[in-house]
Amino acid sequence: MSFEPKSPVVKWVDSRLPIIGMMHHALYDYPTPKNLSYWWTFGSLAGFMLVVQIVTGIVLSMHYTPHVDLAFNSVEHIMRDVNYGWLIRYMHANGAQCSLLSCICIFSGAFTMAPTRHHVNCCGGWVWSSSF
């Protein structure tokens, strides 16, 4: 099934830059698997939150001083003096909670959906998910 634009303007744009046809193919004509569900988005969210944790952790570690007498002052420096330091610190703190929540959703999906699949060994799925 190919994309045939109805509007003359869209036909003109699509003949020179076929981005509209490519988007139509990617969104409507692309075959999707039957087992695709919203549970798959939690894996992408966990991966994205891992990247956020790594990036904000590196930025925070550049400004943090791990000494008993200077630790509180370095956190205060991050919150007050570093440009958007408060945002980076809160993104790191809340990103940890979001990462944990997405992992819990992934594991609960694996626990609830693994027994319904006939080709997956139930005990193997439990052992694999529990190892994390």
SVG drawing of the C-alpha trace seen along z (x, -y; Angstrom):
<svg xmlns="http://www.w3.org/2000/svg" viewBox="-7 -31 45 55">
<polyline fill="none" stroke="black" stroke-width="0.4" points="0.0,0.0 1.6,-3.2 0.9,-6.8 -1.0,-8.9 -1.5,-12.5 -4.8,-14.1 -3.8,-17.8 -1.8,-19.4 0.5,-21.1 1.3,-17.9 1.8,-16.2 4.3,-18.9 6.2,-18.7 6.2,-14.9 7.5,-14.8 10.5,-16.9 11.0,-15.8 9.4,-12.5 9.3,-12.9 5.5,-12.8 5.5,-9.4 8.2,-8.1 6.3,-9.2 3.1,-7.5 5.1,-4.3 6.7,-4.3 3.4,-5.1 0.8,-3.3 2.2,-0.8 5.0,0.7 4.1,4.1 4.1,4.4 4.3,7.6 1.2,8.9 2.9,9.0 3.7,5.3 2.1,3.5 2.7,0.6 4.9,2.7 7.7,2.3 7.9,-1.4 9.2,-0.8 12.4,0.8 13.0,-2.4 12.2,-4.5 14.7,-2.5 17.4,-2.9 16.7,-6.6 16.8,-7.0 20.1,-5.1 21.6,-7.7 20.2,-10.6 21.6,-9.1 25.1,-8.7 25.1,-12.2 23.8,-14.0 26.0,-11.8 29.1,-12.8 28.2,-16.5 27.4,-16.3 30.6,-14.5 32.6,-17.3 31.3,-19.7 31.0,-17.4 33.7,-17.2 33.7,-13.9 35.1,-15.1 33.4,-15.1 33.8,-18.8 33.2,-20.0 30.4,-17.7 27.5,-19.9 29.2,-23.0 29.7,-21.4 26.1,-20.4 25.1,-23.9 27.5,-25.2 25.8,-22.9 22.4,-24.1 23.2,-27.9 26.3,-28.7 26.4,-26.2 24.2,-27.1 21.1,-25.0 22.8,-22.9 19.5,-22.6 17.9,-21.2 20.7,-18.7 20.6,-17.5 16.8,-17.1 16.9,-15.3 19.5,-12.9 17.4,-12.3 14.1,-11.9 15.7,-10.0 16.7,-7.3 13.1,-7.0 11.8,-6.9 14.4,-4.3 13.4,-2.1 9.7,-2.5 10.3,-1.6 12.3,1.5 9.5,2.5 7.1,2.2 9.4,4.2 9.7,7.0 6.0,7.0 5.2,7.3 7.7,10.2 6.1,11.9 2.5,11.5 3.0,12.1 5.6,14.8 3.2,17.6 0.8,16.7 3.5,17.3 3.8,21.0 7.3,20.7 8.8,19.2 9.9,21.4 8.1,19.9 10.8,20.9 13.6,19.5 11.7,16.2 11.4,16.0 15.1,16.8 16.2,14.3 14.0,11.5 15.0,12.2 18.7,12.0 18.4,8.3"/>
</svg>
